[in-house]
Amino acid sequence: MSTPNSVEKPEVPQPLWLKRVRKVFQLLKYFIISSIILTLMEIGYAYWLLSSRWNLFLTRDEMKNYAAIIKDSPPLPENFMRVYTANIPYHENTSMSTQVFVNYGSRFFFRHTELDEKPHCFCDFTYDILRKRDEYLHDLEWDGRLQDLEFGFGMEKYTEPSRCFAFVMNYRINQLRAELSHKDYPFFFDKSISNYTEDELIEFVLLIKSRGKITRYRNATRFEKEFAKYKNRASEAVAINQSSQ
């Protein structure tokens, strides 16, 4: 209620162009929010399909049997794991979900190509190895292009990423030893991994990581550079561990 001495100010009408601008921004806000919600729903649905599609091809009992093979793989030597995780820390315990969202996300959005720094779950690698050993899995008509990922999600359901890592790494170690020349690398054959020296361990890990492509004989300059980088990382990890004790 106005008093006798008060004077009401007349309302100034807003310009038509300002009303239109505000309406456009309001519609744009609703569009962005709706797009984000729909995108998240699509990502969630795609993830659900990817992580559960293995059920279309294998029963739970069959996947459990494959997981039992993974669990039977012997543990890796402690000194090997120390050097490996010092240089490639995001492989042993990474889940399939972390791999899909963090690893593939960094590749897509940031074009991040440094493999050592990417989290990767080794459960997807078990598919190709088991296919070579198991006739049923080899002959199974698994349509699509993501069989390894889909199998990896099923494997992770019945075992742990660290078990998958040990299984795959034992396979790669045996594979590497079959490919190496005893004449060129006698120290890799004349003793067990647990008795390797620090430099032998570093070279061995480098050979495994590069699938035998970076060697002292094939590309000496690159090998020396990578070897120095791996050795520094291993030394830093030891120093950090000692300071924390």
C-alpha positions in Angstrom: 0.0 0.0 0.0 1.5 3.4 -1.0 1.8 6.3 1.5 0.6 9.8 0.6 4.2 11.0 0.1 5.4 8.1 -1.9 5.5 8.2 -5.7 5.3 4.9 -7.6 7.9 4.6 -10.4 6.4 3.5 -13.7 7.7 0.1 -14.9 10.1 0.4 -17.8 9.2 -2.1 -20.5 12.1 -4.3 -21.6 13.2 -4.0 -25.1 11.9 -6.7 -27.4 15.4 -7.8 -28.5 16.4 -8.4 -24.8 13.4 -10.6 -24.2 14.3 -12.6 -27.3 17.9 -13.0 -26.2 16.8 -14.2 -22.7 14.4 -16.7 -24.3 17.2 -18.0 -26.6 19.6 -18.5 -23.6 16.8 -20.2 -21.7 16.2 -22.6 -24.5 19.9 -23.2 -25.0 20.3 -24.0 -21.2 17.5 -26.6 -21.5 19.0 -28.0 -24.6 22.5 -28.4 -23.0 21.0 -30.0 -19.9 18.9 -32.4 -21.9 21.9 -33.3 -24.1 24.1 -34.1 -21.1 21.4 -36.3 -19.6 20.8 -38.1 -22.8 24.5 -38.6 -23.4 25.0 -40.0 -19.9 22.1 -42.4 -20.4 23.5 -43.6 -23.8 27.0 -44.1 -22.2 25.4 -46.0 -19.3 23.4 -48.2 -21.7 26.4 -48.9 -23.9 28.5 -49.8 -20.9 25.8 -52.2 -19.7 25.7 -53.9 -23.1 29.5 -54.1 -23.3 29.9 -55.5 -19.8 27.1 -58.1 -19.9 27.2 -59.2 -23.6 29.4 -62.2 -22.8 26.3 -63.9 -21.3 25.0 -64.3 -24.9 27.9 -66.6 -25.8 29.0 -68.3 -22.6 27.2 -69.7 -19.5 28.2 -68.6 -16.0 29.7 -72.1 -15.4 31.8 -71.9 -18.5 33.1 -68.5 -17.5 33.9 -69.8 -14.0 35.9 -72.7 -15.6 37.9 -70.2 -17.6 38.4 -68.1 -14.5 39.7 -71.2 -12.6 42.5 -71.5 -15.2 43.4 -67.9 -14.6 43.5 -68.4 -10.9 45.9 -71.4 -11.2 48.6 -69.2 -12.8 51.6 -69.0 -10.4 52.5 -65.6 -8.8 55.2 -63.5 -10.4 58.5 -63.1 -8.6 58.6 -60.2 -6.2 61.7 -58.5 -7.7 60.1 -58.7 -11.2 56.9 -57.0 -9.9 58.9 -54.3 -8.1 60.7 -53.3 -11.3 57.5 -53.7 -13.5 55.2 -51.6 -11.3 57.8 -48.9 -10.8 57.8 -48.4 -14.6 54.3 -49.4 -15.5 52.2 -48.8 -12.4 48.6 -49.0 -13.8 48.4 -52.6 -15.0 48.3 -55.0 -12.1 45.1 -53.9 -10.4 43.2 -51.9 -12.9 39.5 -52.8 -13.4 37.8 -53.1 -16.7 35.6 -50.0 -15.9 38.7 -47.9 -15.3 40.2 -49.1 -18.5 37.1 -48.2 -20.5 36.5 -44.8 -19.0 40.0 -43.6 -18.1 42.2 -45.3 -20.7 40.0 -45.0 -23.7 38.7 -41.6 -22.6 42.2 -40.2 -22.4 42.9 -41.5 -25.9 39.8 -40.0 -27.4 39.7 -36.6 -25.7 43.4 -35.9 -25.0 45.1 -38.0 -27.7 47.3 -39.4 -24.8 49.5 -42.1 -26.4 52.0 -43.0 -23.6 51.2 -46.6 -22.9 53.1 -46.9 -19.7 50.9 -44.3 -18.0 47.6 -45.8 -19.1 45.5 -48.0 -16.8 44.8 -51.3 -18.5 43.1 -54.4 -17.2 44.7 -57.6 -18.4 41.5 -59.5 -18.2 40.7 -58.6 -21.8 44.1 -60.1 -22.9 43.1 -63.5 -21.5 40.6 -64.0 -24.3 43.3 -64.3 -27.1 45.5 -66.5 -25.0 42.7 -68.9 -23.9 41.4 -69.1 -27.5 44.7 -70.6 -28.6 44.4 -73.3 -25.9 40.7 -74.0 -25.8 39.1 -75.6 -28.9 35.6 -74.7 -27.7 36.4 -71.0 -27.2 38.3 -70.9 -30.5 35.4 -72.3 -32.5 32.8 -70.2 -30.8 31.1 -67.8 -33.2 31.4 -64.6 -31.2 30.2 -61.9 -33.5 31.3 -58.3 -33.2 34.6 -56.6 -32.8 34.9 -56.3 -29.0 35.2 -59.9 -28.0 38.2 -59.3 -25.9 36.6 -56.5 -23.9 33.3 -58.4 -23.5 35.2 -61.6 -22.4 37.3 -59.4 -20.0 34.2 -58.1 -18.2 33.0 -61.7 -17.7 36.4 -62.8 -16.5 36.6 -60.0 -14.0 33.3 -61.0 -12.6 34.7 -64.4 -11.4 38.4 -63.5 -10.7 40.5 -60.4 -9.9 42.5 -58.1 -12.3 45.7 -59.1 -10.5 45.1 -62.7 -11.3 44.5 -61.9 -15.0 47.8 -59.8 -14.9 49.8 -62.8 -13.5 48.3 -65.2 -16.1 49.0 -62.9 -19.1 52.4 -61.9 -17.8 53.5 -65.6 -17.2 52.4 -66.3 -20.8 54.4 -63.4 -22.2 57.5 -64.3 -20.2 57.4 -67.8 -21.6 56.7 -66.5 -25.1 59.6 -64.0 -24.8 62.0 -66.7 -23.7 61.0 -68.9 -26.6 61.8 -66.1 -29.0 65.1 -64.9 -27.5 68.4 -66.4 -28.5 70.3 -68.1 -25.7 73.5 -66.9 -27.3 72.4 -63.2 -27.1 70.8 -63.4 -23.6 72.4 -66.3 -21.7 71.6 -64.6 -18.3 67.9 -64.9 -19.0 68.1 -68.7 -19.4 70.8 -69.8 -16.9 68.9 -68.7 -13.8 65.4 -68.0 -12.6 63.9 -64.5 -12.7 64.1 -64.2 -8.9 67.9 -64.3 -9.2 68.2 -61.7 -12.0 70.3 -58.6 -11.2 68.7 -55.2 -11.3 69.9 -54.4 -14.8 68.8 -57.8 -16.1 65.3 -57.3 -14.6 65.1 -53.8 -16.2 66.1 -55.2 -19.6 63.7 -58.1 -19.3 60.8 -55.9 -18.4 61.7 -53.6 -21.3 61.7 -56.6 -23.7 58.3 -57.7 -22.5 56.8 -54.3 -22.7 58.1 -53.7 -26.3 57.3 -57.3 -27.3 60.9 -57.7 -28.2 61.0 -54.7 -30.6 63.4 -52.6 -28.5 66.6 -54.5 -28.0 70.3 -53.8 -27.6 71.0 -55.5 -30.9 68.1 -54.2 -33.1 68.1 -50.5 -32.1 70.9 -49.8 -29.6 70.3 -46.0 -29.3 66.6 -46.3 -28.5 67.3 -49.2 -26.2 69.8 -47.2 -24.1 67.4 -44.3 -23.8 64.5 -46.6 -22.7 66.8 -48.6 -20.4 68.0 -45.4 -18.7 64.4 -44.2 -18.2 63.3 -47.5 -16.7 66.3 -47.7 -14.4 65.7 -44.2 -13.1 62.1 -45.0 -12.4 63.1 -48.2 -10.5 65.7 -46.3 -8.5 63.1 -43.6 -7.6 60.6 -46.2 -6.5 63.2 -47.8 -4.2 64.1 -44.4 -2.7 60.5 -43.6 -2.1 59.9 -47.0 -0.5 62.9 -46.6 1.8 61.9 -43.1 2.9 58.4 -44.2 3.8 59.6 -47.0 6.1 
